[in-house]
Amino acid sequence: MFQKIKKTIEEFRQRDRKILNATLENEWANVYHDSIRGRAWLEELPLNIGRWAGNYAFFYVLNRVLADYKPKKILEFGLGESSKFINATLKNELTESTHKIIEESNEWKNHFITNHGLSSHSEIIICPLKKEEVNGFSVNVYDGLDKYIKSKFDLYVVDGPFGSARYSRYDIVKLAKHFEATDEFMIIFDDYNRQGEQDTVKELLLLFKKLNITIYKGIYVGSKRVLVLGTKKYKFIESL
């Protein structure tokens, strides 16, 4: 009897969380549309927001980071809706910035370019997926990433590869091992509501502590959670 009551209570809690998240997401949709008002090229940009792509909280955060901080060098994991957004911003506003996208599928790359085009500021690099063991768990990582990414970036957008149950999207940790205390950067993490992404962020924070890098953190909750990490130069990401 007790177990049945406990199960019923948990079902009600899950239902209430879904209702709350849906309400928050609707609020973020309004906030996002307000944030791009007056910029016709963004208002008219066709975006498929939600589901596998970033939610409204994600695109609001991405827009604010690009508009407020104007990063010169952007690295994005995963080709998709956020790539369209960044690509459009570089064409219309950040005309001196560059944007590298790591993608596992050459077929998807060709489909994307055919349907959406690609500015001269952006470059898509194909790195097929492979399995790698991280702390005893099998994880999807990009094969050969170190061959193509040898420099550092102002903004890292982590929305790929396909999520793993634990230590998901771990490539950012491998890149961060080369960071130094004097570096300034931001990292946007999509799907922070999931265990795998939370594992990776914990590893990142431990690494930054070891490297003596002070990190500021902002969490934005809608239908999914979006996390932003940044160094002192970007400390106001806590309250975008």
KOLLUM-984673 format. One line per 3 residues: number of its first residue (from 1); their letters; for each residue x, y, z of N, C-alpha, C. Coordinates in Angstrom, 2 decimals, decimal comma, always signed. Example, Ala and Ser with C-alpha at 12.3 -4.5 7.8 and 13.67 -1.06 7.14 Angstrom:
2
1	as	+13,19:-5,69:+7,80:+12,30:-4,50:+7,80:+13,20:-3,30:+7,80 ~ +12,85:-2,25:+7,08:+13,67:-1,06:+7,14:+12,90:+0,03:+7,87;
This chain:
240
1	mfq	+0,83:-1,20:+0,00:+0,00:+0,00:+0,00:+0,87:+1,26:+0,00 ~ +1,89:+1,27:+0,86:+2,79:+2,42:+0,94:+3,48:+2,69:-0,39 ~ +3,95:+1,63:-1,06:+4,63:+1,78:-2,34:+3,70:+2,35:-3,40;
4	kik	+2,42:+1,94:-3,36:+1,45:+2,44:-4,31:+1,22:+3,94:-4,12 ~ +1,11:+4,36:-2,84:+0,93:+5,78:-2,54:+2,16:+6,58:-2,98 ~ +3,32:+6,02:-2,70:+4,58:+6,68:-3,09:+4,67:+6,86:-4,60;
7	kti	+4,26:+5,83:-5,34:+4,28:+5,90:-6,80:+3,31:+6,96:-7,31 ~ +2,13:+7,03:-6,70:+1,13:+8,02:-7,10:+1,63:+9,44:-6,86 ~ +2,26:+9,65:-5,71:+2,81:+10,97:-5,38:+3,88:+11,38:-6,40;
10	eef	+4,74:+10,45:-6,78:+5,79:+10,74:-7,75:+5,20:+11,07:-9,12 ~ +4,12:+10,37:-9,49:+3,46:+10,65:-10,77:+2,89:+12,06:-10,77 ~ +2,29:+12,47:-9,64:+1,78:+13,84:-9,54:+2,91:+14,86:-9,62;
13	rqr	+4,04:+14,55:-9,00:+5,18:+15,46:-9,03:+5,70:+15,63:-10,46 ~ +5,80:+14,51:-11,19:+6,26:+14,57:-12,57:+5,31:+15,39:-13,43 ~ +4,00:+15,18:-13,19:+3,01:+15,95:-13,95:+3,14:+17,44:-13,66;
16	drk	+3,31:+17,78:-12,38:+3,44:+19,19:-12,00:+4,70:+19,81:-12,59 ~ +5,80:+19,04:-12,64:+7,05:+19,55:-13,24:+6,85:+19,84:-14,72 ~ +6,13:+18,94:-15,42:+5,88:+19,14:-16,85:+5,05:+20,39:-17,08;
19	iln	+4,04:+20,60:-16,24:+3,19:+21,79:-16,37:+4,01:+23,05:-16,11 ~ +4,83:+23,01:-15,06:+5,67:+24,16:-14,74:+6,65:+24,46:-15,86 ~ +7,30:+23,43:-16,39:+8,27:+23,63:-17,47:+7,61:+24,20:-18,72;
22	atl	+6,40:+23,72:-19,02:+5,67:+24,24:-20,18:+5,32:+25,71:-19,98 ~ +4,94:+26,08:-18,77:+4,64:+27,48:-18,46:+5,88:+28,35:-18,60 ~ +7,00:+27,86:-18,07:+8,26:+28,60:-18,18:+8,68:+28,75:-19,64;
25	ene	+8,48:+27,70:-20,43:+8,87:+27,76:-21,84:+8,05:+28,79:-22,59 ~ +6,76:+28,88:-22,29:+5,91:+29,90:-22,92:+6,41:+31,30:-22,56 ~ +6,82:+31,47:-21,32:+7,38:+32,76:-20,89:+8,66:+33,08:-21,65;
28	wan	+9,53:+32,07:-21,80:+10,78:+32,28:-22,53:+10,52:+32,63:-24,00 ~ +9,46:+32,05:-24,58:+9,13:+32,36:-25,97:+8,85:+33,86:-26,12 ~ +8,09:+34,43:-25,18:+7,81:+35,86:-25,23:+9,06:+36,69:-25,00;
31	vyh	+9,88:+36,26:-24,04:+11,13:+36,99:-23,75:+12,05:+36,95:-24,96 ~ +12,16:+35,78:-25,60:+13,00:+35,65:-26,79:+12,54:+36,60:-27,90 ~ +11,24:+36,58:-28,20:+10,74:+37,42:-29,29:+10,92:+38,91:-28,98;
34	dsi	+10,80:+39,28:-27,71:+11,08:+40,67:-27,33:+12,55:+41,01:-27,56 ~ +13,43:+40,05:-27,31:+14,87:+40,31:-27,39:+15,36:+40,51:-28,82 ~ +14,62:+40,02:-29,82:+15,05:+40,17:-31,22:+14,23:+41,23:-31,95;
37	rgr	+13,33:+41,90:-31,23:+12,47:+42,90:-31,85:+13,29:+44,01:-32,49 ~ +12,89:+44,40:-33,71:+13,58:+45,47:-34,41:+14,74:+45,00:-35,26 ~ +15,06:+43,72:-35,21:+16,14:+43,17:-36,05:+15,47:+42,23:-37,05;
40	awl	+15,09:+42,79:-38,18:+14,25:+42,09:-39,16:+14,86:+40,78:-39,62 ~ +16,17:+40,76:-39,78:+16,83:+39,55:-40,28:+16,71:+38,40:-39,29 ~ +16,54:+38,69:-37,99:+16,30:+37,64:-37,00:+14,82:+37,32:-36,88;
43	eel	+13,98:+38,36:-36,95:+12,54:+38,14:-36,87:+12,05:+37,26:-38,03 ~ +12,71:+37,37:-39,17:+12,30:+36,61:-40,35:+13,06:+35,30:-40,53 ~ +14,00:+35,02:-39,64:+14,80:+33,80:-39,75:+13,93:+32,58:-39,40;
46	pln	+13,76:+31,63:-40,31:+12,95:+30,45:-40,00:+13,71:+29,49:-39,08 ~ +13,21:+29,31:-37,87:+13,84:+28,43:-36,90:+12,84:+27,39:-36,41 ~ +13,29:+26,17:-36,26:+12,48:+25,11:-35,66:+12,94:+24,95:-34,22;
49	igr	+12,27:+25,64:-33,33:+12,69:+25,70:-31,93:+12,00:+24,61:-31,12 ~ +12,79:+23,91:-30,30:+12,25:+22,85:-29,44:+12,53:+21,48:-29,99 ~ +11,99:+20,47:-29,31:+12,22:+19,06:-29,63:+13,73:+18,79:-29,61;
52	wag	+14,32:+18,26:-30,68:+15,76:+17,96:-30,67:+16,60:+19,22:-30,66 ~ +16,06:+20,31:-31,20:+16,81:+21,57:-31,24:+16,72:+22,27:-29,89 ~ +17,46:+23,38:-29,76:+17,39:+24,16:-28,54:+15,99:+24,72:-28,32;
55	nya	+15,64:+24,97:-27,06:+14,34:+25,54:-26,74:+14,44:+27,06:-26,73 ~ +13,35:+27,73:-26,34:+13,36:+29,19:-26,35:+14,36:+29,77:-25,36 ~ +14,52:+29,11:-24,21:+15,52:+29,59:-23,25:+16,91:+29,56:-23,87;
58	ffy	+17,21:+28,48:-24,59:+18,52:+28,35:-25,25:+18,74:+29,48:-26,26 ~ +17,74:+29,74:-27,11:+17,93:+30,74:-28,15:+17,95:+32,16:-27,58 ~ +17,24:+32,38:-26,48:+17,34:+33,68:-25,81:+18,77:+33,88:-25,29;
61	vln	+19,30:+32,87:-24,61:+20,66:+32,97:-24,07:+21,68:+33,15:-25,19 ~ +21,55:+32,37:-26,25:+22,47:+32,48:-27,38:+22,42:+33,88:-27,98 ~ +21,22:+34,41:-28,15:+21,08:+35,74:-28,71:+21,73:+36,80:-27,82;
64	rvl	+21,50:+36,72:-26,51:+22,08:+37,69:-25,59:+23,60:+37,61:-25,57 ~ +24,13:+36,39:-25,57:+25,59:+36,22:-25,56:+26,21:+36,82:-26,82 ~ +25,60:+36,54:-27,97:+26,14:+37,08:-29,22:+26,01:+38,60:-29,28;
67	ady	+24,86:+39,10:-28,86:+24,61:+40,55:-28,94:+25,41:+41,34:-27,91 ~ +25,50:+40,81:-26,69:+26,14:+41,56:-25,60:+27,66:+41,45:-25,62 ~ +28,17:+40,26:-25,95:+29,61:+40,01:-25,81:+30,37:+39,94:-27,14;
70	kpk	+29,64:+39,77:-28,23:+30,23:+39,80:-29,57:+31,51:+38,95:-29,69 ~ +31,40:+37,65:-29,44:+32,59:+36,79:-29,50:+33,22:+36,79:-30,89 ~ +34,54:+36,82:-30,92:+35,27:+36,85:-32,19:+35,45:+35,46:-32,79;
73	kil	+35,59:+34,45:-31,92:+35,82:+33,08:-32,39:+34,82:+32,16:-31,70 ~ +34,04:+31,45:-32,50:+32,97:+30,60:-31,98:+33,19:+29,16:-32,44 ~ +33,10:+28,22:-31,50:+33,16:+26,80:-31,83:+31,85:+26,17:-31,40;
76	efg	+31,21:+25,48:-32,33:+29,91:+24,85:-32,06:+29,99:+23,36:-32,31 ~ +29,50:+22,58:-31,34:+29,41:+21,13:-31,50:+27,98:+20,78:-31,91 ~ +27,82:+20,29:-33,12:+26,50:+19,90:-33,62:+25,95:+20,94:-34,59;
79	lge	+25,62:+20,50:-35,81:+25,08:+21,37:-36,86:+23,56:+21,35:-36,81 ~ +22,93:+22,53:-36,69:+21,48:+22,54:-36,61:+20,91:+23,93:-36,55 ~ +19,82:+24,10:-35,79:+19,12:+25,37:-35,73:+20,00:+26,49:-35,16;
82	ssk	+20,79:+26,16:-34,15:+21,68:+27,18:-33,58:+22,73:+27,62:-34,60 ~ +23,13:+26,72:-35,48:+24,09:+27,08:-36,54:+23,48:+28,13:-37,46 ~ +22,19:+27,97:-37,79:+21,49:+28,95:-38,62:+21,47:+30,31:-37,92;
85	fin	+21,22:+30,29:-36,63:+21,14:+31,54:-35,86:+22,49:+32,24:-35,82 ~ +23,54:+31,48:-35,51:+24,88:+32,07:-35,44:+25,32:+32,56:-36,82 ~ +25,06:+31,75:-37,84:+25,41:+32,08:-39,21:+24,78:+33,42:-39,62;
88	atl	+23,49:+33,58:-39,30:+22,79:+34,82:-39,65:+23,35:+36,01:-38,88 ~ +23,69:+35,80:-37,61:+24,24:+36,89:-36,80:+25,59:+37,35:-37,34 ~ +26,41:+36,40:-37,77:+27,72:+36,75:-38,32:+27,59:+37,49:-39,64;
91	kne	+26,60:+37,13:-40,43:+26,40:+37,81:-41,72:+25,90:+39,24:-41,54 ~ +25,10:+39,46:-40,48:+24,43:+40,75:-40,33:+25,04:+41,67:-39,27 ~ +25,71:+41,11:-38,28:+26,24:+41,95:-37,20:+27,71:+41,70:-36,89;
94	lte	+28,05:+40,45:-36,62:+29,42:+40,14:-36,22:+30,25:+39,78:-37,45 ~ +30,44:+40,75:-38,30:+31,05:+40,50:-39,61:+32,55:+40,22:-39,54 ~ +33,15:+40,41:-38,37:+34,58:+40,11:-38,23:+34,82:+38,84:-37,41;
97	sth	+33,75:+38,13:-37,05:+33,86:+36,91:-36,25:+33,91:+35,68:-37,14 ~ +34,43:+34,59:-36,59:+34,48:+33,32:-37,30:+33,77:+32,24:-36,50 ~ +33,35:+31,19:-37,19:+32,45:+30,19:-36,60:+32,80:+28,82:-37,18;
100	kii	+33,30:+27,93:-36,34:+33,58:+26,56:-36,75:+32,51:+25,64:-36,16 ~ +32,01:+24,73:-36,98:+30,97:+23,79:-36,56:+31,51:+22,37:-36,71 ~ +31,43:+21,59:-35,65:+31,84:+20,19:-35,69:+30,59:+19,34:-35,89;
103	ees	+30,59:+18,53:-36,93:+29,43:+17,71:-37,29:+29,90:+16,31:-37,68 ~ +29,09:+15,29:-37,34:+29,50:+13,91:-37,63:+29,04:+13,40:-38,99 ~ +28,03:+14,04:-39,60:+27,42:+13,50:-40,82:+27,67:+14,39:-42,03;
106	new	+28,37:+13,88:-43,01:+28,60:+14,62:-44,24:+27,29:+14,80:-45,01 ~ +26,41:+13,80:-44,92:+25,11:+13,87:-45,59:+24,28:+15,03:-45,03 ~ +24,27:+15,15:-43,69:+23,52:+16,25:-43,07:+24,15:+17,59:-43,40;
109	knh	+25,48:+17,64:-43,47:+26,18:+18,86:-43,86:+25,71:+19,33:-45,24 ~ +25,69:+18,42:-46,21:+25,28:+18,78:-47,57:+23,83:+19,22:-47,61 ~ +22,98:+18,52:-46,87:+21,56:+18,88:-46,80:+21,40:+20,27:-46,22;
112	fit	+22,12:+20,56:-45,16:+22,04:+21,86:-44,50:+22,45:+22,98:-45,44 ~ +23,59:+22,82:-46,11:+24,09:+23,87:-47,01:+23,14:+24,08:-48,18 ~ +22,59:+23,00:-48,72:+21,65:+23,11:-49,84:+20,41:+23,90:-49,45;
115	nhg	+19,91:+23,66:-48,23:+18,65:+24,26:-47,81:+18,82:+25,62:-47,13 ~ +19,97:+25,85:-46,48:+20,11:+27,07:-45,69:+21,31:+27,92:-46,09 ~ +22,23:+27,36:-46,85:+23,42:+28,10:-47,22:+24,39:+28,21:-46,04;
118	lss	+25,55:+28,79:-46,31:+26,57:+28,96:-45,27:+27,38:+30,20:-45,60 ~ +27,52:+31,09:-44,65:+28,26:+32,32:-44,89:+29,76:+32,02:-44,95 ~ +30,49:+32,98:-45,45:+31,95:+32,83:-45,53:+32,59:+32,86:-44,14;
121	hse	+31,82:+33,27:-43,13:+32,34:+33,33:-41,76:+32,30:+31,96:-41,07 ~ +31,52:+31,03:-41,62:+31,30:+29,73:-40,97:+31,96:+28,61:-41,76 ~ +32,39:+27,59:-41,02:+33,02:+26,42:-41,63:+32,51:+25,17:-40,91;
124	iii	+32,12:+24,16:-41,69:+31,67:+22,89:-41,13:+32,78:+21,86:-41,27 ~ +33,16:+21,25:-40,15:+34,22:+20,24:-40,12:+33,59:+18,90:-39,77 ~ +33,82:+17,90:-40,60:+33,25:+16,58:-40,38:+34,19:+15,73:-39,52;
127	cpl	+33,68:+15,30:-38,37:+34,39:+14,39:-37,47:+33,43:+13,24:-37,13 ~ +33,61:+12,08:-37,72:+32,70:+10,96:-37,44:+32,69:+10,61:-35,95 ~ +31,61:+9,98:-35,52:+31,51:+9,58:-34,12:+32,29:+8,29:-33,85;
130	kke	+32,78:+8,19:-32,64:+33,35:+6,94:-32,16:+32,99:+6,79:-30,69 ~ +33,13:+5,58:-30,17:+32,87:+5,32:-28,76:+34,18:+5,41:-27,99 ~ +34,10:+6,04:-26,83:+35,27:+6,17:-25,97:+34,83:+5,95:-24,52;
133	evn	+35,68:+5,33:-23,72:+35,31:+5,08:-22,34:+35,72:+6,26:-21,46 ~ +34,77:+6,75:-20,70:+35,02:+7,85:-19,76:+34,52:+7,41:-18,39 ~ +35,44:+7,29:-17,46:+35,08:+6,88:-16,09:+34,22:+5,62:-16,06;
136	gfs	+34,54:+4,69:-16,95:+33,84:+3,40:-16,97:+32,57:+3,38:-17,79 ~ +32,24:+4,48:-18,48:+31,02:+4,55:-19,29:+31,38:+4,75:-20,76 ~ +30,58:+4,15:-21,65:+30,76:+4,30:-23,08:+30,11:+5,61:-23,54;
139	vnv	+30,91:+6,44:-24,23:+30,47:+7,81:-24,56:+30,70:+8,09:-26,05 ~ +29,77:+8,81:-26,68:+29,96:+9,27:-28,05:+30,89:+10,48:-28,06 ~ +31,95:+10,41:-28,87:+32,87:+11,54:-29,03:+33,18:+11,72:-30,50;
142	ydg	+33,74:+12,88:-30,84:+34,13:+13,16:-32,22:+35,51:+12,60:-32,50 ~ +35,62:+11,79:-33,54:+36,89:+11,19:-33,91:+37,75:+12,20:-34,67 ~ +38,98:+12,40:-34,22:+39,91:+13,28:-34,92:+39,73:+14,76:-34,63;
145	ldk	+38,98:+15,09:-33,59:+38,73:+16,50:-33,27:+40,03:+17,26:-33,05 ~ +40,99:+16,64:-32,40:+42,25:+17,32:-32,09:+43,06:+17,68:-33,33 ~ +42,76:+17,04:-34,47:+43,46:+17,38:-35,72:+43,01:+18,73:-36,27;
148	yik	+41,77:+19,11:-35,96:+41,18:+20,31:-36,55:+41,12:+21,48:-35,58 ~ +41,01:+21,19:-34,29:+40,84:+22,25:-33,31:+42,12:+22,37:-32,48 ~ +42,94:+23,35:-32,83:+44,21:+23,55:-32,14:+44,29:+24,92:-31,47;
151	skf	+43,31:+25,78:-31,74:+43,30:+27,11:-31,13:+42,19:+27,19:-30,08 ~ +42,08:+28,32:-29,41:+41,05:+28,53:-28,39:+39,99:+29,48:-28,92 ~ +38,83:+29,47:-28,27:+37,69:+30,22:-28,75:+37,11:+31,07:-27,62;
154	dly	+36,35:+32,12:-28,02:+35,67:+32,96:-27,03:+34,37:+32,30:-26,57 ~ +33,70:+31,59:-27,49:+32,41:+30,97:-27,19:+32,40:+29,54:-27,70 ~ +31,99:+28,64:-26,81:+31,80:+27,23:-27,14:+30,32:+26,91:-26,97;
157	vvd	+29,68:+26,42:-28,04:+28,27:+26,03:-27,97:+28,21:+24,51:-28,03 ~ +27,81:+23,87:-26,94:+27,87:+22,42:-26,82:+26,46:+21,84:-26,98 ~ +26,18:+21,36:-28,20:+24,88:+20,77:-28,51:+25,06:+19,52:-29,37;
160	gpf	+26,18:+18,87:-29,25:+26,49:+17,66:-29,99:+27,74:+17,04:-29,37 ~ +28,01:+15,77:-29,69:+27,24:+14,89:-30,58:+25,98:+14,37:-29,90 ~ +25,38:+13,32:-30,48:+24,22:+12,71:-29,86:+24,53:+12,40:-28,40;
163	gsa	+23,57:+12,67:-27,53:+23,80:+12,52:-26,10:+24,10:+11,10:-25,68 ~ +24,91:+10,98:-24,63:+25,22:+9,69:-24,00:+24,59:+9,68:-22,61 ~ +24,29:+8,48:-22,11:+23,62:+8,38:-20,82:+24,45:+9,00:-19,69;
166	rys	+25,77:+8,83:-19,77:+26,67:+9,40:-18,77:+27,83:+10,11:-19,49 ~ +28,32:+11,17:-18,88:+29,45:+11,96:-19,40:+29,24:+12,34:-20,87 ~ +28,06:+12,87:-21,12:+27,66:+13,21:-22,48:+28,41:+14,43:-23,00;
169	ryd	+28,75:+14,39:-24,30:+29,40:+15,52:-24,97:+30,70:+15,90:-24,28 ~ +31,52:+14,90:-24,07:+32,72:+15,02:-23,25:+33,87:+15,71:-23,99 ~ +33,73:+15,95:-25,28:+34,82:+16,57:-26,04:+35,22:+17,93:-25,47;
172	ivk	+34,27:+18,66:-24,91:+34,59:+19,98:-24,36:+35,57:+19,86:-23,19 ~ +35,51:+18,77:-22,44:+36,46:+18,56:-21,34:+37,86:+18,38:-21,89 ~ +37,97:+17,61:-22,95:+39,29:+17,36:-23,55:+39,91:+18,66:-24,07;
175	lak	+39,09:+19,53:-24,65:+39,60:+20,82:-25,11:+39,99:+21,70:-23,93 ~ +39,18:+21,66:-22,87:+39,41:+22,53:-21,71:+40,69:+22,19:-20,96 ~ +41,21:+21,01:-21,15:+42,46:+20,64:-20,48:+43,63:+21,52:-20,94;
178	hfe	+43,45:+22,21:-22,07:+44,50:+23,09:-22,59:+44,27:+24,55:-22,21 ~ +43,20:+24,83:-21,47:+42,93:+26,20:-21,06:+43,93:+26,66:-20,01 ~ +44,09:+27,99:-19,90:+44,99:+28,58:-18,92:+44,23:+29,61:-18,09;
181	atd	+44,79:+29,95:-16,95:+44,12:+30,86:-16,02:+43,85:+32,23:-16,62 ~ +44,61:+32,62:-17,63:+44,43:+33,95:-18,24:+43,41:+33,93:-19,37 ~ +42,92:+32,76:-19,77:+41,95:+32,67:-20,87:+40,59:+33,23:-20,44;
184	efm	+39,89:+33,84:-21,40:+38,52:+34,31:-21,18:+37,62:+33,60:-22,18 ~ +36,53:+33,01:-21,68:+35,67:+32,23:-22,58:+34,29:+32,03:-21,95 ~ +33,34:+31,61:-22,80:+32,01:+31,21:-22,37:+31,70:+29,84:-22,96;
187	iif	+30,90:+29,07:-22,25:+30,45:+27,76:-22,72:+28,94:+27,68:-22,51 ~ +28,19:+27,46:-23,58:+26,75:+27,24:-23,48:+26,47:+25,75:-23,61 ~ +25,80:+25,18:-22,65:+25,48:+23,75:-22,62:+23,97:+23,58:-22,77;
190	ddy	+23,55:+22,95:-23,87:+22,14:+22,60:-24,01:+21,87:+21,28:-23,27 ~ +20,60:+21,00:-22,98:+20,18:+19,73:-22,36:+20,81:+19,50:-20,99 ~ +20,98:+20,58:-20,23:+21,61:+20,44:-18,91:+20,69:+19,74:-17,90;
193	nrq	+19,47:+19,49:-18,27:+18,55:+18,73:-17,41:+18,90:+17,25:-17,37 ~ +19,77:+16,78:-18,28:+20,07:+15,35:-18,39:+21,30:+14,98:-17,57 ~ +21,29:+13,75:-17,08:+22,37:+13,24:-16,24:+23,72:+13,30:-16,95;
196	geq	+23,75:+12,90:-18,23:+25,02:+12,85:-18,95:+25,69:+14,20:-19,05 ~ +24,92:+15,25:-19,35:+25,48:+16,59:-19,45:+25,90:+17,10:-18,07 ~ +25,13:+16,76:-17,05:+25,51:+17,16:-15,69:+26,83:+16,51:-15,27;
199	dtv	+27,04:+15,26:-15,65:+28,32:+14,59:-15,37:+29,48:+15,38:-15,98 ~ +29,32:+15,75:-17,24:+30,39:+16,44:-17,95:+30,67:+17,80:-17,35 ~ +29,62:+18,52:-16,96:+29,81:+19,83:-16,34:+30,55:+19,70:-15,01;
202	kel	+30,24:+18,68:-14,23:+30,95:+18,45:-12,98:+32,44:+18,24:-13,24 ~ +32,75:+17,46:-14,29:+34,15:+17,25:-14,66:+34,81:+18,56:-15,07 ~ +34,08:+19,38:-15,82:+34,61:+20,68:-16,24:+34,93:+21,57:-15,04;
205	lll	+33,99:+21,65:-14,11:+34,18:+22,52:-12,96:+35,35:+22,07:-12,10 ~ +35,51:+20,75:-11,95:+36,67:+20,24:-11,22:+37,97:+20,59:-11,93 ~ +37,94:+20,50:-13,26:+39,12:+20,83:-14,06:+39,46:+22,31:-13,93;
208	fkk	+38,45:+23,18:-14,01:+38,70:+24,61:-13,91:+39,27:+24,98:-12,54 ~ +38,78:+24,31:-11,50:+39,33:+24,55:-10,16:+40,80:+24,17:-10,11 ~ +41,13:+23,04:-10,73:+42,52:+22,58:-10,77:+43,39:+23,55:-11,54;
211	lni	+42,84:+24,15:-12,60:+43,59:+25,08:-13,44:+43,57:+26,51:-12,89 ~ +42,91:+26,70:-11,76:+42,81:+28,01:-11,11:+42,06:+29,01:-11,99 ~ +41,00:+28,52:-12,64:+40,15:+29,37:-13,48:+38,83:+29,62:-12,74;
214	tiy	+38,56:+30,88:-12,40:+37,31:+31,22:-11,72:+36,17:+31,21:-12,73 ~ +35,09:+30,53:-12,38:+33,97:+30,34:-13,30:+32,68:+30,88:-12,69 ~ +31,91:+31,59:-13,52:+30,58:+32,07:-13,16:+29,56:+31,21:-13,92;
217	kgi	+28,37:+31,06:-13,33:+27,42:+30,10:-13,88:+26,01:+30,67:-13,90 ~ +25,31:+30,45:-15,02:+23,90:+30,81:-15,12:+23,10:+29,62:-15,62 ~ +21,95:+29,35:-14,99:+21,07:+28,25:-15,40:+19,72:+28,84:-15,78;
220	yvg	+19,22:+28,48:-16,96:+17,98:+29,02:-17,50:+17,04:+27,86:-17,78 ~ +15,87:+27,85:-17,15:+14,98:+26,70:-17,14:+13,72:+26,98:-17,94 ~ +13,48:+26,13:-18,95:+12,23:+26,13:-19,70:+11,81:+24,69:-19,86;
223	skr	+11,47:+24,29:-21,08:+11,16:+22,88:-21,31:+12,40:+22,01:-21,11 ~ +13,57:+22,61:-21,28:+14,86:+21,99:-20,95:+15,68:+23,01:-20,18 ~ +16,79:+22,54:-19,61:+17,69:+23,45:-18,89:+18,88:+23,82:-19,77;
226	vlv	+19,25:+25,07:-19,71:+20,41:+25,58:-20,43:+21,39:+26,12:-19,40 ~ +22,64:+25,73:-19,52:+23,68:+26,18:-18,61:+24,68:+27,05:-19,37 ~ +25,10:+28,14:-18,75:+26,16:+28,97:-19,31:+27,27:+29,10:-18,28;
229	lgt	+28,48:+28,79:-18,70:+29,66:+28,97:-17,87:+30,51:+30,08:-18,49 ~ +31,14:+30,88:-17,65:+31,98:+31,93:-18,19:+33,02:+32,41:-17,19 ~ +34,08:+32,97:-17,69:+35,14:+33,54:-16,85:+34,75:+34,95:-16,41;
232	kky	+35,61:+35,60:-15,65:+35,28:+36,88:-15,02:+34,81:+37,93:-16,03 ~ +35,39:+37,96:-17,19:+34,99:+38,93:-18,22:+33,51:+38,79:-18,54 ~ +32,97:+37,61:-18,39:+31,59:+37,32:-18,77:+30,71:+37,00:-17,55;
235	kfi	+31,03:+37,55:-16,41:+30,36:+37,15:-15,18:+28,86:+37,48:-15,18 ~ +28,44:+38,42:-16,03:+27,03:+38,78:-16,03:+26,15:+37,76:-16,77 ~ +26,75:+36,67:-17,23:+25,93:+35,58:-17,79:+25,05:+34,96:-16,71;
238	esl	+25,34:+35,26:-15,45:+24,52:+34,75:-14,36:+23,11:+35,33:-14,38 ~ +22,95:+36,46:-15,04:+21,64:+37,13:-15,00:+21,31:+37,78:-16,33 ~ +21,34:+37,01:-17,40:+21,05:+37,55:-18,72:+19,58:+37,93:-18,83;
